[in-house]
Each structure stands twice: as C-alpha cells, then as structure tokens.
C-alpha cells in the first residue's frame, strides 16, 4: 500500500516532463513557422505592390477560381437534384406496383398453419426484393404496434440483409402509421457490409390475416451517388485545367503588354542617372511600338537639349574661369598703383585725395570679388578638394572673432561665445570652415544694428553645431527665399562696407556640402536671424540630429503678423533638431569686448527648446526627406 503514492508521484513527474517537452516543441515549431509565414506574406505584399503583371495574373486567377466555383457548385447541385428526382419518381412508381402485388397475394392466400404463413410472407417479400445478380430494393416488414394480436398472427417482423426498423426515419414511420392507404417517402442511410449507403425509403400499409403491417421498400442510391461523384470530379478537374490555362494566357498577354512598360521604366531610370544614350527597342507597328518610338524621340530631344545646356554651361564656366585668371595680372598692377596713390593721398588736394581713397577701396573690393569668382569656378568645375585634419573648432571660432573685432567695434556690437562643452575636435578643412564662420559673423555684425551677436557651440556623438545669432533687422520670406543665391543682396541700394560680392553665402554653402554638413538659416522680421552650421565630427560621417536648435528660444512666434521664415541652403537638410544637451551652469565661455552697445531689452540665450518640426513645416519641407540630402533653397512663412 505504501508503494502506490510513490508510483503515482513518479508517473505524475514523468507526465509533467512529457508535457513540458511537448510544449517546448510546439513553441519552437510556432516560433519557426510564424517568421516564415510573415516573410511569405510580406513577399507577396511587396510583389503585389511592385509588379503589375503579378497583380493582373493573380487577380485573373482569383476571379476565375471564384467563377468556376460558383458555376461548378450550381451545376453539381442541379445534376444531383435531377438524379435524385428521377430515382425518386422511379421508386414511388415501383413501390405502388409492388405493394399492390403484395396486398393481392396476402388477400388471396389460403393458409392456416404457421409454417405456411411464414413461407408465404418470405416468398412474397423476396419477390418484392427482386433478388438476382443485383438487389434492386430492400424491404422492412413490421407489424404496427398497439393492435390486438389475432389468433393466427405468426409473423411480427422481417427485413432483408439483416436490416432493422431503426433504419427507417421516425417521421416516416409516424406518417405511415397515422395514414390510411397513402404512400410516403424519406431519405435515409442503411448499412451494406461495412459502409453506409444513401437511399430512399418508401412506406405503405398492408394487411394480412387481420393484422396491419408497415411495409417499407428501400432503394439504393449508391449508383447515382457514384455517378454524381464522377461528374463532380470531372467538373473540378476541368475547372482546374481551365484556370491554369486562363492563368497562362493572362501571364502571356500581360507579359507582352507589361514588358515594354518595364523596359521603358528601366530606360527612364538610366536616363535619369545620366545615361542619355539609352533607348527603347521598338518592334512592330502597334500602340506599344508607337509608344516606344515616341519615348525614343523624347529621349533624343532631351539628350540634345541637355548636351546643349551642358556645353553652354561649360563655356560659361570656362569663360568665368579664364576671365578671372586673366584679370589677376592687370588687377595686381592696378592695385599696386592704387596703393601708391593711397599712401600719397595726404599730398593731394581734397578732390584727388578722395579719388585715391575711392580707387583703393574699390580695387580691394574688386580683388575680393575676383577671388570669390575663382572659388565659385572651382566648385562649378568640380575640382574643389577637401583638405581635412583634426582641428579644435572652438579655437577656430575664437580666431575668427579676433579677426572680426575691428568690425564689431566699428558697429558698436559685442560678440559672445557660448561653448559649455569646451574644445570640440572636428575633422575638417580649417580654411573653408574659417571662411564660412567669418562670412556668417561679419554678416551678423553688419545686419545686427549694434546689438550683441551670440555664437554658440555644442556637439553630440555624431556632429557639432555652430549658431550665429544676431538681433537686427531679420529677414522677410522674400529675402530669405534667396539668401543663398549668388550675387544677391537684401537691399541693393544700401551701402555695404564689408564683403559686397554677393557670393559669400553661396561659397559657404558649397564648402558645407564638401564636408557633408548642413547650413541653415532662420529669420524673423524685426527680431534678427540665426544661421546654423552643422558638421559631422568625422570626415565622411552622416548627421542625423543637430546638437543646437535652429529657431532661437527667445523669439515668440504666436503673433500672426510675424514674418518668421526658415531657409535651408543647398547643402542643408530639412530636418531640424532638438536642443543641445548641456549641463547646468552654462554661461558664456569667452567674449570679445568692443565698444559698449546700446542698452538691450534682454540678452538672448543661444540655446532653447527644440522647434525643428515647426521650423521644417514653415520651410515647406516634405515629410520623409532624408537628413543631409542636398536641396535647393527653401522658404516658408510661419502663420
């Protein structure tokens, strides 16, 4: 008795182990099957979206299968009904005839002993059964219940092939028992050997020696069922073959139509990639052939026009480059003469002294313009190269601020450098970044109206950002739309004391593109502007998020009257960034003092919350644009 609990525990533990193993196998199978199913579904979805031929053939097959299924089901149902009705009509007619023969035989019988009665009933029912090579019908002979048993009633029930009264549906029995001489039928199933066969049971009443009997003749429908199965098999096989033929025809037809379209798409992609010599293969004289001929004519026209434009562009670039180089020698001579006159201006009368000063200043400006033209010609010719090395960008900014100190003193502005993170080493071309920063800072000083100029530096894991923020006149949408264009000035009638070529921001944009960086501008009329330069820390790196926001946090944009704009240079990305990550205690790391500026309402902070998405929408940026993608200058107005 003590061993039973121990054995029960052992068996229970074994059962638990088996269940856990089965569960683990099921989970492993599910984990392996579901990814495969998901991959298959995604492959089909991708194929459905990208292939017109696949979509057409699959749609044709699905519609054909649906049509054949509906038609096949209808035909099968009609054939089954017709076969059943035909067999039912035959069964009812044969039953009436056979029941009448049985009743006539019973009525004319002259038997008085039990053996004679049994023999008579047996012979009569066997005759009804129609035995031979094939049994035509089966019978069930049963005395009705609840009737007085006559003295000479020796037969209670009899059936063929060991059938019983249970094969007769109860509803049919009740209808026969409650009726007079009417005939009733019902569908049923009866066993034959080891299988169940469909049949029709037809019931009537007969009397023999004063006893009322129920006589049911059962007709086998197995032959009709086999015929129906063969017809259905033929329908399904024919439908499947027809669907495959329709699929093949659809594939062939759509291939003939889609192949030229696919070929045209491939040729279009090659043309877009610059392979202007690509053409479509034209065969025949149909609509597709005419389309191919028209496409080739269009491609040839485009190639001719693009070639002409490229030749003209090369001629213009060569002209600018040649003129710029040719002007350097006479310009050097003129400059030397202007310097001599400028140094001796004190000995001249006032008119000649003023002329010497004007000549000297304009020659300086002419030389700056010529240098910018030479740089632009290098960019246009594609020969500008990047000479990158690891440099501390904060130190470079300090150097640029030192050079701009006289200009800041002249305008009465002060420059504030905010670099909470200290030095930031960047792989960059120091000469080009110096030129970008000098251009941005001098522009901010010139348009800052004597107010402070804030320069902020911040970095993250991938990039470094420098923002130059002034609080001057700002930019309108019309001005911001062309801020990076060549030879453009916000007010052509206004005097310019620094720069003046109109190529500074264009060159800065090209320099930024060489570094795979972003150069972006934001402006608000009357509230100043903010330029942001974002560079990857490593040469060839990509930028996903700028460490500094483009829109300053100290400017409110809720008023509908504000003309707030966001402008992206040609090498800038439309995506903006969140605020720079900085620790507590941020303050100006260094400042270049100048003459005290007029009192300001507030000293703006260079960092603030992220407003990139709103700024991007203000610039008309399309959603989904990849960061860092070169784009033309864009403008937008914040409502």
C-alpha positions in Angstrom: 0.0 0.0 0.0 2.9 2.4 0.7 4.2 2.0 -2.9 1.1 3.4 -4.6 1.7 7.1 -3.7 5.4 6.8 -4.7 4.4 5.3 -8.1 1.8 8.0 -8.6 4.3 10.7 -7.9 6.7 9.1 -10.4 4.1 8.8 -13.1 3.0 12.4 -12.4 6.5 13.6 -12.7 7.0 11.7 -16.0 3.8 13.1 -17.4 4.9 16.6 -16.4 8.2 16.1 -18.2 6.4 14.9 -21.3 4.0 17.8 -21.3 6.9 20.3 -20.9 8.8 18.7 -23.7 5.8 18.7 -26.0 5.1 22.4 -25.1 8.7 23.3 -25.9 8.5 21.5 -29.2 5.2 23.2 -30.0 6.6 26.6 -29.1 9.8 26.0 -31.2 7.7 25.0 -34.1 5.5 28.1 -33.8 8.5 30.3 -33.5 9.9 28.9 -36.7 6.7 28.8 -38.6 5.4 32.3 -37.9 8.5 34.1 -39.2 8.3 32.1 -42.4 4.6 32.9 -42.8 5.3 36.6 -42.1 8.1 36.6 -44.6 5.9 34.9 -47.2 3.1 37.4 -46.6 5.4 40.4 -46.8 7.0 39.0 -50.0 3.6 38.6 -51.6 2.6 42.2 -50.5 5.8 43.6 -51.9 5.3 41.6 -55.1 1.7 42.8 -55.3 2.8 46.5 -55.0 5.7 46.4 -57.4 4.6 44.1 -60.2 1.7 44.9 -62.5 2.0 41.5 -64.2 1.8 39.6 -60.9 -1.2 41.7 -59.8 -3.0 41.2 -63.1 -2.4 37.4 -63.3 -3.3 36.8 -59.6 -6.5 38.9 -59.9 -7.4 37.0 -63.0 -6.8 33.6 -61.3 -8.8 34.6 -58.2 -11.7 35.8 -60.3 -11.6 32.7 -62.5 -11.5 30.4 -59.5 -14.4 32.2 -57.9 -16.4 32.0 -61.1 -15.7 28.3 -61.7 -16.5 27.5 -58.0 -19.9 29.2 -58.3 -20.7 27.7 -61.7 -19.5 24.2 -60.6 -21.5 24.3 -57.4 -24.6 25.3 -59.3 -24.1 22.6 -61.9 -23.3 19.9 -59.3 -26.4 20.9 -57.3 -28.6 20.8 -60.4 -27.3 17.4 -61.5 -27.7 16.0 -58.0 -31.3 17.2 -57.8 -32.2 15.8 -61.3 -30.6 12.4 -60.5 -32.5 12.3 -57.1 -35.8 13.3 -58.6 -35.5 10.8 -61.4 -34.7 8.0 -58.9 -37.5 9.1 -56.5 -40.1 9.1 -59.3 -39.0 5.6 -60.3 -39.0 4.4 -56.6 -42.6 5.7 -56.0 -43.9 4.1 -59.1 -42.2 0.7 -58.4 -43.4 0.8 -54.8 -47.0 1.3 -55.7 -46.8 -1.6 -58.1 -45.0 -4.0 -55.7 -47.2 -3.0 -52.7 -50.3 -3.8 -54.8 -48.9 -7.2 -55.7 -48.1 -8.0 -52.0 -51.6 -7.0 -50.9 -53.2 -9.0 -53.6 -51.0 -12.0 -52.7 -52.0 -11.7 -49.0 -55.6 -11.2 -49.8 -55.8 -14.4 -51.9 -53.7 -16.6 -49.6 -55.4 -19.8 -48.3 -53.1 -20.8 -45.5 -54.0 -21.8 -42.0 -50.8 -23.1 -40.3 -47.8 -21.2 -39.1 -45.2 -22.6 -41.4 -47.4 -21.9 -44.5 -47.8 -18.3 -43.4 -44.1 -17.8 -42.8 -43.3 -19.3 -46.1 -45.9 -17.2 -48.0 -44.6 -14.0 -46.4 -41.0 -14.9 -47.0 -41.6 -15.8 -50.7 -43.7 -12.7 -51.3 -41.2 -10.3 -49.8 -38.3 -12.0 -51.6 -40.2 -11.4 -54.9 -40.6 -7.7 -54.0 -36.8 -7.5 -53.2 -36.1 -8.7 -56.7 -33.0 -10.8 -55.9 -30.7 -11.6 -58.7 -27.2 -10.5 -59.6 -28.0 -7.1 -58.1 -30.5 -6.4 -55.3 -32.9 -3.8 -56.8 -34.6 -2.9 -53.5 -34.6 -3.9 -49.8 -37.6 -4.1 -47.5 -38.5 -3.8 -43.9 -41.7 -5.6 -42.9 -43.0 -4.7 -39.4 -46.3 -5.2 -37.6 -47.9 -1.9 -36.4 -47.7 -1.5 -32.6 -50.7 -1.2 -30.3 -53.0 -3.5 -32.1 -54.8 -6.6 -30.9 -52.9 -9.8 -31.8 -55.0 -12.2 -33.8 -55.1 -15.8 -33.1 -53.3 -16.7 -36.3 -50.6 -13.9 -36.3 -47.3 -15.8 -36.7 -45.2 -13.0 -38.4 -44.1 -9.9 -36.4 -41.3 -8.5 -38.5 -39.0 -9.3 -41.3 -36.2 -7.4 -43.2 -33.7 -8.1 -45.9 -29.9 -8.1 -45.3 -30.2 -8.1 -41.5 -31.8 -4.6 -41.6 -33.9 -3.4 -38.7 -36.7 -1.0 -38.3 -34.2 1.5 -36.9 -33.0 2.4 -40.4 -36.5 3.9 -41.1 -36.7 7.6 -40.1 -39.1 8.1 -37.2 -41.0 10.8 -39.1 -41.7 8.4 -41.9 -42.9 5.7 -39.6 -45.3 8.1 -37.8 -46.6 9.4 -41.2 -47.3 5.8 -42.3 -48.9 4.8 -39.0 -51.2 7.8 -39.0 -52.3 7.4 -42.6 -54.7 5.2 -44.4 -53.5 3.9 -47.7 -51.3 6.8 -48.7 -47.7 6.4 -49.6 -44.8 8.3 -48.0 -41.0 8.6 -48.6 -37.9 9.9 -46.9 -34.2 10.0 -47.5 -32.2 7.6 -45.3 -29.0 5.7 -44.9 -28.6 2.0 -44.4 -25.7 -0.3 -43.8 -24.4 -2.6 -46.5 -21.4 -4.6 -45.3 -19.0 -2.1 -43.7 -20.3 1.1 -45.4 -23.4 3.2 -45.1 -25.2 3.9 -48.4 -27.7 6.7 -49.2 -31.2 5.5 -50.1 -34.9 6.4 -50.4 -37.3 4.6 -48.0 -40.9 4.4 -49.3 -43.6 3.3 -46.8 -47.1 1.8 -47.1 -49.6 -0.2 -45.1 -50.6 -3.8 -45.9 -52.9 -6.2 -44.1 -52.6 -10.0 -43.7 -55.0 -12.2 -41.7 -56.4 -9.1 -39.9 -53.0 -7.7 -38.9 -51.8 -4.3 -40.2 -48.2 -4.3 -41.2 -45.8 -1.5 -42.2 -44.0 -2.3 -45.5 -41.0 -0.1 -46.4 -39.1 -0.6 -49.6 -35.6 0.9 -49.5 -34.0 1.9 -52.8 -30.2 2.1 -53.0 -28.8 5.4 -54.4 -25.2 4.4 -54.3 -25.0 4.1 -58.1 -26.4 7.6 -58.5 -24.0 8.9 -55.9 -21.1 7.4 -57.7 -22.3 9.0 -61.0 -22.6 12.3 -59.2 -19.1 12.0 -57.7 -17.6 11.2 -61.2 -19.4 14.2 -62.6 -18.1 16.5 -59.8 -14.5 15.1 -60.3 -14.8 15.9 -64.0 -16.0 19.4 -63.2 -13.2 20.1 -60.7 -10.5 18.6 -63.0 -11.8 20.6 -66.0 -12.1 23.7 -63.9 -8.6 23.4 -62.6 -7.2 22.8 -66.0 -9.2 25.8 -67.4 -8.0 28.0 -64.5 -4.4 27.1 -65.3 -4.9 27.8 -69.0 -6.5 31.1 -68.2 -3.6 31.9 -65.8 -1.1 31.0 -68.5 -3.0 33.1 -71.1 -3.2 36.1 -68.7 0.5 35.8 -67.9 1.4 35.7 -71.6 -0.9 38.6 -72.5 0.2 40.8 -69.6 3.8 39.9 -70.3 3.5 41.2 -73.8 1.9 44.4 -72.5 3.9 44.9 -69.3 7.4 44.0 -70.7 7.6 47.2 -72.9 6.4 49.3 -69.9 9.0 47.7 -67.6 11.7 48.2 -70.3 10.6 51.9 -70.6 10.9 52.2 -66.8 14.4 50.8 -66.8 15.4 53.1 -69.7 13.9 56.0 -67.8 15.9 55.2 -64.7 19.1 55.0 -66.8 18.2 58.4 -68.5 17.7 59.9 -65.1 21.0 58.5 -64.0 22.7 60.3 -66.8 23.0 57.6 -69.4 21.4 59.7 -72.2 22.3 57.3 -75.0 19.8 54.6 -73.7 16.9 53.9 -76.0 13.9 51.5 -76.1 13.8 48.6 -78.5 10.9 49.1 -80.9 9.2 46.1 -82.6 6.1 46.2 -84.8 3.7 49.0 -85.5 1.2 48.7 -82.7 0.4 51.0 -79.9 3.3 49.8 -77.8 5.7 50.3 -80.7 4.4 53.9 -81.2 4.9 54.5 -77.5 8.5 53.2 -77.8 9.2 55.4 -80.8 7.7 58.5 -79.1 9.8 57.7 -76.0 13.0 57.4 -78.1 12.2 60.7 -79.8 11.6 62.4 -76.5 14.9 60.9 -75.1 16.8 62.1 -78.2 15.3 65.6 -77.8 16.2 65.6 -74.1 19.7 64.4 -74.8 20.2 67.1 -77.4 18.9 69.9 -75.1 20.9 68.6 -72.1 24.0 68.4 -74.3 23.5 71.9 -75.5 22.9 73.1 -71.9 26.0 71.3 -70.7 28.1 72.7 -73.5 26.8 76.2 -72.7 27.4 75.7 -69.0 31.0 74.6 -69.7 31.5 77.5 -71.9 30.2 79.9 -69.2 32.3 78.2 -66.6 35.4 78.3 -68.8 34.7 81.9 -69.6 34.4 82.9 -66.0 37.5 81.0 -65.1 39.5 82.4 -68.0 38.3 86.0 -67.4 39.1 85.6 -63.6 42.6 84.4 -64.3 43.2 87.0 -67.0 42.1 89.8 -64.7 44.5 88.9 -61.9 47.6 90.3 -63.7 46.1 93.8 -64.6 44.3 93.9 -61.3 47.6 93.4 -59.4 49.1 96.3 -61.4 46.1 98.5 -60.7 46.2 97.6 -57.0 49.9 98.5 -56.8 49.2 101.8 -58.4 46.2 102.4 -56.2 48.3 101.6 -53.1 50.9 104.2 -54.2 48.3 106.8 -54.7 46.6 105.9 -51.4 49.8 106.2 -49.5 50.5 109.6 -51.0 47.0 110.9 -50.6 48.0 113.5 -48.0 49.9 115.4 -50.6 46.9 115.7 -52.9 44.1 118.3 -52.9 40.8 117.2 -51.3 39.3 116.1 -54.6 42.2 113.9 -55.7 42.6 112.7 -52.1 39.0 111.4 -52.1 39.5 109.9 -55.6 42.6 108.0 -54.3 40.6 106.6 -51.4 37.7 105.5 -53.5 40.1 103.9 -56.0 41.9 102.0 -53.3 38.6 100.8 -51.7 37.0 99.7 -54.9 40.2 97.8 -56.0 40.1 96.0 -52.7 36.5 95.1 -53.3 37.3 94.1 -56.9 40.1 91.8 -55.7 37.7 90.1 -53.2 35.1 89.7 -55.9 37.7 88.2 -58.2 38.8 85.7 -55.5 35.2 84.7 -55.0 34.7 84.2 -58.7 37.7 82.0 -58.9 36.5 79.9 -55.9 33.0 79.6 -57.5 34.6 78.4 -60.8 36.4 75.7 -58.9 33.2 74.5 -57.4 31.4 74.6 -60.8 34.2 72.7 -62.4 34.1 70.0 -59.6 37.8 70.4 -58.8 37.3 71.7 -55.2 39.0 69.3 -52.8 38.7 68.9 -49.1 41.9 69.1 -47.1 40.7 67.8 -43.7 42.6 67.5 -40.5 41.6 67.3 -36.8 41.1 70.8 -35.5 39.5 72.4 -32.4 36.5 74.3 -33.8 36.2 76.4 -30.7 39.7 77.7 -31.1 39.0 78.4 -34.8 35.9 80.4 -33.8 38.0 82.4 -31.3 40.5 83.2 -34.1 37.7 84.3 -36.4 36.2 86.5 -33.7 39.6 88.1 -33.1 39.8 89.0 -36.8 36.2 90.4 -36.7 36.9 92.5 -33.6 37.6 95.8 -35.5 34.3 95.4 -37.5 32.4 94.7 -34.2 34.0 97.8 -32.7 33.0 99.9 -35.7 29.4 98.7 -35.5 29.3 99.0 -31.7 28.4 95.3 -31.2 29.9 92.8 -28.9 30.4 89.1 -29.8 29.6 86.5 -27.1 30.9 82.9 -27.5 28.9 80.2 -25.6 30.8 76.9 -25.6 29.8 75.0 -22.5 31.5 71.8 -23.6 34.9 73.4 -24.1 37.0 72.3 -27.0 35.5 70.2 -29.8 37.9 68.4 -32.2 36.5 68.0 -35.7 37.9 66.5 -38.9 37.5 69.5 -41.2 39.2 71.8 -43.7 40.2 74.7 -41.4 40.5 77.2 -44.3 37.0 76.6 -45.6 35.3 76.5 -42.2 37.2 79.7 -41.3 35.7 81.3 -44.4 32.2 80.1 -43.5 32.4 81.4 -40.0 33.9 84.7 -40.9 31.2 85.2 -43.5 28.4 84.4 -41.0 29.9 86.6 -38.2 30.6 89.6 -40.5 27.0 89.3 -41.9 25.6 89.2 -38.4 27.7 92.2 -37.3 26.6 94.2 -40.4 22.9 93.5 -40.0 22.9 93.4 -36.2 22.3 97.2 -35.8 24.8 97.4 -32.9 23.2 94.7 -30.8 25.1 91.7 -29.5 25.9 88.7 -31.7 25.8 85.3 -29.9 27.9 82.4 -31.2 27.0 79.1 -29.7 28.8 75.7 -30.0 27.5 72.3 -29.0 28.2 68.7 -30.0 26.7 65.2 -29.7 28.0 61.8 -30.6 28.0 62.4 -34.4 28.1 66.1 -35.1 29.0 69.6 -33.9 26.8 72.7 -34.5 27.7 76.4 -34.5 24.9 79.0 -34.5 25.4 82.7 -35.2 22.5 84.8 -33.8 22.0 88.5 -34.4 19.2 90.7 -33.2 19.0 93.1 -36.1 16.6 93.7 -38.9 16.0 90.0 -39.6 14.7 88.6 -42.9 11.4 88.6 -44.7 10.2 85.5 -46.6 11.0 87.1 -49.9 14.6 87.9 -48.8 15.0 84.5 -47.1 14.0 82.7 -50.3 17.2 83.9 -52.0 19.6 84.2 -49.1 21.9 81.5 -50.5 21.6 82.7 -54.1 24.6 84.0 -56.0 25.0 87.8 -56.4 22.0 88.5 -54.2 21.7 91.3 -51.6 18.8 92.0 -49.3 18.8 95.7 -50.2 20.8 96.5 -53.4 20.5 100.3 -52.7 22.0 100.0 -49.2 25.7 100.7 -48.8 27.9 97.8 -47.9 31.2 98.2 -46.1 32.2 94.6 -45.7 32.1 91.9 -48.4 29.9 93.1 -51.2 30.4 90.4 -53.8 27.1 88.6 -53.1 28.9 85.2 -53.2 29.7 84.7 -49.6 26.8 82.5 -48.6 26.9 80.6 -51.9 30.5 79.8 -51.3 29.7 78.9 -47.7 27.0 76.5 -48.9 29.4 74.8 -51.3 32.1 74.5 -48.5 29.4 72.9 -46.2 28.5 70.4 -48.9 32.1 69.3 -49.2 32.0 68.5 -45.5 28.7 66.6 -45.9 27.2 69.1 -43.4 24.1 71.4 -43.1 24.0 75.1 -43.4 20.6 76.5 -42.4 19.1 80.0 -41.7 16.2 81.2 -39.8 14.8 84.8 -39.7 12.1 86.9 -38.2 11.3 90.4 -39.3 12.5 92.8 -36.6 13.8 90.0 -34.4 17.0 89.2 -36.1 18.2 86.0 -37.7 20.0 82.8 -36.8 22.4 80.8 -39.0 23.3 77.3 -38.0 26.3 75.3 -39.3 26.3 71.6 -38.5 29.3 69.4 -39.4 30.0 65.7 -38.8 32.8 65.0 -36.3 34.4 62.5 -38.6 35.2 63.1 -42.2 32.6 61.2 -44.4 30.2 60.8 -41.4 26.5 61.5 -41.6 24.3 63.7 -39.4 21.0 62.6 -38.0 20.4 65.3 -35.5 21.9 68.7 -34.9 23.0 69.5 -31.4 21.5 73.0 -31.4 18.0 74.2 -32.4 17.7 76.4 -35.4 14.9 78.6 -34.1 16.0 80.6 -31.0 14.0 80.1 -27.9 13.9 83.9 -27.1 11.6 84.7 -30.1 7.9 84.2 -29.8 6.1 83.2 -33.0 2.5 83.2 -31.9 1.5 86.5 -33.5 0.0 86.1 -36.9 1.7 89.4 -38.0 5.2 88.0 -37.5 7.0 87.1 -40.8 9.0 84.2 -39.5 10.9 82.2 -42.0 13.2 79.2 -42.2 15.7 78.9 -45.1 17.8 75.9 -46.0 20.9 76.2 -48.0 21.5 73.9 -50.9 23.5 71.5 -48.7 21.1 71.6 -45.8 18.6 69.1 -44.5 15.0 70.0 -43.9 15.0 68.1 -40.6 15.6 70.2 -37.5 17.0 69.1 -34.2 16.2 69.3 -30.6 18.0 71.3 -28.0 21.7 70.8 -27.3 22.4 68.6 -24.4 24.2 70.7 -21.8 24.7 70.6 -18.1 23.8 73.1 -15.5 25.8 76.2 -15.2 26.1 77.1 -18.8 27.5 80.6 -19.4 29.5 82.5 -22.0 32.8 80.8 -22.2 34.6 83.7 -23.8 33.7 87.1 -25.2 35.4 89.6 -27.5 34.7 93.0 -25.9 34.1 96.1 -28.1 32.6 99.5 -27.5 29.6 99.1 -25.2 26.4 98.5 -27.2 23.2 100.4 -26.6 21.0 99.0 -23.8 19.2 95.8 -24.9 15.8 94.7 -23.6 17.3 91.3 -22.9 20.4 89.4 -23.6 19.2 86.4 -25.7 20.3 83.0 -24.7 21.7 80.9 -27.6 20.1 77.6 -26.6 16.5 76.7 -26.3 13.9 74.0 -26.7 13.6 72.1 -29.9 11.4 73.7 -32.6 12.7 71.7 -35.6 9.5 70.2 -36.7 7.6 73.5 -36.7 10.5 75.2 -38.5 10.7 72.5 -41.0 7.0 72.9 -41.8 7.5 76.6 -42.0 10.1 76.0 -44.7 7.7 73.8 -46.7 9.7 70.7 -46.0 8.2 67.5 -47.3 7.8 64.8 -44.7 10.1 61.8 -45.1 13.1 63.8 -46.5 16.3 62.1 -45.6 18.6 64.3 -43.4 21.6 65.7 -45.1 20.1 65.4 -48.6 21.2 68.4 -50.8 18.2 70.6 -51.6 17.7 74.0 -53.2 17.0 77.0 -51.0 13.5 76.8 -49.4 11.5 79.3 -47.6 8.3 79.2 -45.6 6.2 81.6 -43.5 5.1 80.7 -40.1 1.4 81.7 -39.7 
